[in-house]
Amino acid sequence: MISFENDYLEGAHEKVLNRLVETNLVQAAGYGFDDFSAQAADKIRKIINCPEATIRF
């Protein structure tokens, strides 16, 4: 069963862990104000087909 109770209940997928290793030394602004969050927001807007959607993290 998949639980969305919190973000630390289960281990991370191998692809997620690999990406964390790849970007480990990248310095970024705070959560929600960084390039990674902006990229994620753009992907969410595309998936929901709503380019004007406000995405908050």
Residue pairs with C-beta under 8 A, 6 or more apart in sequence:
3 9
3 10
12 20
23 36
28 34
28 35
28 36
29 35
31 37
31 57
32 56
32 57
37 57
40 55
40 57
41 55
41 57
44 53
44 55
45 51
45 52
45 53
45 55
